[in-house]
Amino acid sequence: MDYSLYTIEDFLTDESFVKFCLRDNQEDIVFWENLLNQNPELSEKIHQAESLFFLLSVKIDPQEKERELSKLKSSIEHLQISESEHTPVKTIRLKSGTFWFSSAAAILICIGVYALMNKKDYSTTVPIYNEYSKNSAIKTGYNERKSITLSDGSIVLLNSLSILKIDDNYNEHNRVLWIDGEAHFSVAKNKNKPFIVISGKTATTALGTSFKINNYKMHTSTSIMLTTGKVSVGTVNDQEITNKVELIPGEQVEVLEAQNKFTKSNFDLQKVENWADRKLVFSMASLKDIKSVLKEIYGVEIITEKQPKKPIAFTGQFKNENLTDVLDAIGFANHFTYTIKNDTVTIAF
């Protein structure tokens, strides 16, 4: 018998274990004590089952029950009962008069309550990123984009100069990612496993939807733009997500993390589609407009050494072009040169 696979329920319905708890059969006492000595990793679960047995026993002194309850509550902090959503329901057979339980129903109810006490709400709790994660961080270089398909079928379009980190336990209880930079997320639907993207101290939670996050370090804020479905955006505080606001398609929120300030507004959905396609449309665009669009599409900061002698009014369209090709075209029409270093473009007129 592989007792490492035993659940609390299995121990409580094992006649030998019950006799061990009752201390009325020396053979069973020796067997279980030897098992504990040889398998110390089982001690936590066995002691929990023993405590739960005494709580359910109808002939145990109330003070003894209180002591066992205290032990059980303490041990809950160290062990989580395995969820059994994929495990067939077991039939419990009890011999009348053999066990000191009120009924089989009482066992199941108590086990259910015990599991609930220990169950985490994975939509409001996030793990801490493991710096020694087995999942290597996915990075993009200058002027590079990557499309990543995750194990659950979700797709991430990672913009240039960005880093995507994936939780080692991704797609188990929840689906957690960390983003530094900019990315668009198309989330596979799974109502039982929330999809959470952590950007700085901001967490965006979705079930099945699509949205874009921008939190480049050069920016003073994080922005989330929702294109389909529904998301909630909140603050990560000691692994808990608090101060949530919800978005519907066409809404965006700008988060000033230093002030814990959330500002909602509307945006044109075409803007995200253009970003995904790297489509730029300029119509008599000023230098300020050009800077804003290039920053949005390519994630770069643009500075000018000198202002142009004449106002710029550039008209043109580009689709899925490299940043250098776009700058070459605009620079030729407006008589400027440029240099690129990391995420900064310097224009000289």
Long-range contacts (C-beta under 8 A, 24 or more apart in sequence): 3-35, 3-39, 3-42, 4-39, 4-41, 4-42, 6-42, 6-45, 7-81, 7-82, 7-84, 8-45, 8-48, 8-49, 8-52, 8-81, 8-111, 8-114, 9-90, 9-92, 9-107, 9-108, 9-111, 10-90, 11-45, 11-46, 11-49, 12-49, 12-52, 12-53, 12-56, 12-107, 12-111, 13-90, 13-92, 13-93, 13-94, 13-107, 15-95, 15-98, 15-99, 17-49, 18-53, 18-98, 18-99, 21-50, 21-53, 21-54, 22-100, 44-75, 44-78, 44-79, 45-79, 47-71, 47-75, 48-72, 48-75, 48-76, 48-79, 51-75, 52-110, 52-111, 52-114, 55-110, 56-100, 56-101, 56-102, 56-106, 56-107, 56-110, 57-100, 57-101, 58-100, 58-101, 58-102, 59-100, 60-100, 72-114, 73-117, 76-114, 76-117, 76-118, 79-118, 80-118, 80-120, 81-114, 81-115, 81-118, 83-115, 120-173, 122-173, 122-174, 122-193, 122-194, 123-174, 123-194, 123-196, 123-205, 123-241, 124-240, 124-241, 125-239, 125-240, 125-241, 126-174, 126-176, 126-196, 126-198, 126-203, 126-236, 126-239, 126-240, 126-241, 127-167, 127-169, 127-176, 127-239, 128-239, 129-165, 129-167, 129-178, 129-198, 130-168, 133-165, 133-166, 133-167, 133-168, 134-168, 135-165, 135-166, 135-167, 135-168, 135-170, 137-163, 137-164, 137-165, 138-163, 138-164, 138-165, 138-166, 139-163, 139-164, 140-181, 142-340, 142-342, 142-343, 143-298, 143-322, 143-323, 143-324, 145-278, 150-175, 150-188, 152-188, 152-190, 152-193, 153-188, 154-185, 154-186, 154-187, 154-188, 154-195, 155-185, 155-186, 156-183, 156-184, 156-185, 156-186, 157-183, 157-184, 157-185, 157-186, 157-276, 158-182, 158-183, 159-183, 159-298, 159-299, 160-298, 160-299, 160-300, 161-216, 161-299, 161-300, 161-342, 161-343, 162-216, 162-299, 179-213, 179-215, 180-215, 180-216, 180-217, 181-214, 181-215, 181-216, 181-299, 182-212, 182-213, 182-214, 182-215, 182-216, 182-299, 183-212, 183-213, 184-210, 184-211, 184-212, 184-272, 184-275, 184-276, 185-210, 185-211, 185-212, 185-213, 186-210, 187-229, 196-241, 198-236, 200-257, 201-235, 201-236, 201-237, 201-257, 202-233, 202-234, 202-235, 202-236, 202-255, 202-257, 203-233, 203-234, 203-235, 203-236, 203-241, 204-231, 204-232, 204-233, 205-231, 205-232, 205-233, 205-234, 205-241, 205-244, 206-230, 206-231, 211-247, 212-272, 212-275, 214-296, 214-299, 216-299, 216-343, 218-301, 218-343, 218-344, 220-256, 220-258, 221-254, 221-255, 221-256, 221-257, 222-254, 222-255, 222-257, 223-252, 223-253, 223-254, 223-255, 224-252, 224-253, 224-255, 225-252, 225-267, 225-271, 225-272, 226-250, 226-251, 226-252, 227-269, 227-272, 227-273, 233-262, 235-260, 271-296, 277-319, 277-320, 278-318, 278-319, 278-320, 278-321, 279-317, 279-318, 279-319, 279-320, 280-316, 280-317, 280-318, 280-319, 280-321, 280-326, 281-317, 282-314, 282-315, 282-316, 282-317, 283-315, 284-313, 284-314, 284-315, 285-312, 285-313, 285-314, 285-315, 286-311, 286-312, 286-313, 287-311, 287-312, 290-314, 290-330, 294-323, 294-326, 294-327, 294-345, 298-323, 299-343, 300-340, 300-343, 300-344, 300-345, 301-343, 301-344, 301-345, 302-344, 302-345, 302-346, 302-347, 303-344, 303-345, 303-346, 303-347, 304-346, 304-347, 304-348, 304-349, 305-346, 305-347, 305-348, 305-349, 306-348, 306-349, 307-349, 308-334, 308-335, 308-336, 308-349, 309-349
